[in-house]
Amino acid sequence: MSQSIFTTPDLTVFAGLDQLGLVATGQCITKREAVIACDVVAADDYCQTCGSRARPIGTVKRQLSHEPFGARPTVLHVRIRRYRCDACARVWRQDTSQAAEPRAKLTRTALGWGLHALVVDHRSVLSICRDLRLSWNATNAAILAEGQRRLIDDPTRFDGVRVIGVDEHVWRHVRGRDKYVTVIIDATPVADGTGPSRLLDMAEGRSKEVFASWLQAQTQDFRDRVEVVAMDGFTGFKTAAVQQLPDAVEVLDPFHVVKLGADAVTKCRQRLQQQVFGHRGRAGEPLFRIRKLLLKGVDLLTDKQSRRVHEVLADERFLALRITWEAYQQLRSIYHQPTPEKAKTALTRLLERLKTSIPDGLRELRTLARTITKRAEDTAAYFDHPRTSNGPTEAINGRIEHLRGIALGFRSLAHYIARSLLETGGFRNQLLHPQL
């Protein structure tokens, strides 16, 4: 342990008041809070209008919530002198802008502490306002404004973005009201293998126009830098990317590609269930018993599970399901190939199979074939950019869902977007290591 140099105890230094232009003159510790009486260090007794020296005419008290120390909130009672200039009759107070913004209820230190608690510690606003002994509305407004100023409005925040992901997100689970937003993330760190993704922005609504408008609002330099756009199967995002980012590569996410095949299997099974049995699946019926096994890869099935699946699909009544299931398994196997070249070959082989004449009884497979064929180029692009899936976007969505649980829901979209950016915008290191 290195040798420490101790000095005389100083409440001003301990509470960080010297950085705010204040000096501690007294203290009062109660069960509810710790109160520190302060004076302003700078005299500020010269008139800014005529330059004459003024005389003090009294004091006023300003109460500020400060960074808490221990289990009690810390409150500053700042004594501010009032001055009057006899030459021009001007009256003013000592300048306390170093300690806090005009009319603010939080010191600058408390603002930084609250922002750190919100972004780094992932605390709720309610717990922060209790530690600051301030109302929820005042705490929320002050911390969000500070986060907007210091982090969200940073002009360099979009620098270096080369890979973006786009997806939809449900922000409000209320019937009859607009509840979707378009989420745009920076997946460049994931593609480079240097770190996790981060949220760039959220736009109200989910459509081609929403994504296109967001891209138009960005600088031309930003649009020129974007090389890859990872997305799901929604054609609106694809159209907007082609229009606004003509030089970028669109990548269809592997998860959503496989999900298209899984949905085809499920819909085919449900249709045959109704045709053959005349009702929805019930316990003990063959199709219902293997409903989950049909969605697993054949390499993940045990011998017993594999026999159960093949015994059911051997029934001629379920021929359509067997053909659809085989196509789904072939689609899954594409992403398990050892090299990108073999994966592209397997994709080409599947597309050739799907381009053949499909009987009318295989309408789910026909729909799948039409979608995969239409987005074949985007599907194959993943193998040239293997780290550009939409998985990071889904991860960000999950963290935002967790945020909504912490906050017990949101009513304001602007508030929701600001909190989501502070939660998942990649600002943690900026607050932990501001020198970086």
WOGI-V65082 format. One record per pair of residues at least 12 apart in sequence whose ideal C-beta (glycine too) atoms are under 6 Angstrom apart, sorted by the first residue. I is the first residue (numbers start at 1). J is the second residue. Records with the same first field share a line. If there is no record, write none. Layout:
BEGIN
I: J ; J
END
This chain:
BEGIN
11: 24
12: 24
16: 109
20: 98 ; 99 ; 107
21: 41 ; 98 ; 99
22: 38 ; 99
23: 39 ; 41
24: 36 ; 38
25: 37 ; 39
33: 72 ; 73 ; 75 ; 133
34: 72 ; 74
35: 75 ; 77
36: 76
37: 77
38: 76 ; 78
39: 79
40: 94
44: 94 ; 95
45: 83
47: 85 ; 90
49: 88 ; 90
50: 87 ; 88
52: 85 ; 87
54: 83 ; 84 ; 85
56: 81 ; 83
57: 82 ; 84
58: 82
59: 79 ; 81
60: 80
61: 77
62: 78 ; 80
63: 77
64: 76 ; 100 ; 107
65: 105 ; 106 ; 110 ; 132 ; 133 ; 134
66: 107 ; 110
67: 109 ; 110 ; 113
68: 131
73: 131 ; 132 ; 133
80: 93 ; 94
81: 94
105: 138
106: 142
111: 146
114: 128 ; 143
115: 143 ; 146 ; 147
116: 431
118: 143
119: 422 ; 427 ; 431
120: 428 ; 431
124: 406
125: 139 ; 140
144: 418
147: 422
151: 427
152: 421
158: 222
161: 186 ; 188
162: 188 ; 225 ; 227
163: 187 ; 188 ; 191 ; 228 ; 388
164: 184 ; 226 ; 229
165: 185 ; 187 ; 230 ; 390 ; 392 ; 393
166: 184 ; 231 ; 237
167: 183 ; 393
168: 180 ; 206
169: 181 ; 183 ; 397
171: 416
180: 206
181: 202 ; 204
182: 203 ; 206 ; 210 ; 211
183: 202
184: 200 ; 201
185: 197 ; 199 ; 200 ; 393 ; 396
186: 198 ; 200
187: 392
190: 387 ; 392
191: 387 ; 388
197: 392
198: 425 ; 426
199: 396 ; 421 ; 424 ; 425
202: 417
207: 236
208: 236 ; 239 ; 240
211: 237 ; 240
212: 240 ; 244
215: 244
223: 245
226: 245 ; 248
227: 248
228: 249 ; 251 ; 385 ; 388
229: 241 ; 248 ; 250
230: 251 ; 253 ; 388 ; 389 ; 390
232: 253 ; 256 ; 390
233: 256
238: 250
249: 381
250: 378
251: 381 ; 382 ; 385 ; 388
252: 375 ; 378 ; 379
253: 389 ; 390
254: 335 ; 382 ; 389
257: 379
258: 332
260: 368 ; 371
261: 328 ; 331
262: 295
264: 324 ; 364 ; 368
265: 294 ; 324 ; 325 ; 328
267: 364
268: 320 ; 321 ; 324 ; 364
269: 287 ; 321
272: 318 ; 321
273: 287
276: 317
286: 312
290: 308 ; 309 ; 312
293: 305 ; 309
294: 325
297: 332
298: 329
320: 361 ; 362
324: 364 ; 365
327: 365
330: 350
334: 346 ; 347
340: 383
343: 383
344: 380 ; 383
347: 380
351: 376
354: 369
396: 424
399: 424
400: 420
403: 423
END
